[in-house]
Amino acid sequence: MDKKKENQFKIAELFMAQASRDRRFYGTIKRGWDADGTPVVCGRIEVKNGFILAQDGCQDGLGIRLDELVKMVLDLGLHSEPGATQIISGTTCFLN
């Protein structure tokens, strides 16, 4: 077996967004830096056949944003109306 192929694997950092005690969703975190060198944390969760994407400067702030977005999708119908969309990398993104 080729040594390069044998040692290739991908590590993902997982987290949970919680809309209520019974409604939890898991997603992935990617960490990086913006153009000014400031740390950035990006999260992505799949909810109701769509994705919620958020970004913040720290993990705690990202968690708060994603918890609120999950509630908005489930309880307030965010994404139920197509509104304005844009296709980015083959995925339809809602501009809201």
Secondary structure, 3 states (H helix, E strand, C coil): CCHHHHCCCCCCEEEEEEEECCEEEEEEEEEEECCCCCEEEEEEEEECCEEEEEEECCHHHHHHHHHHHHHHHHHCCCCCCCCCEEEECCEEEECC
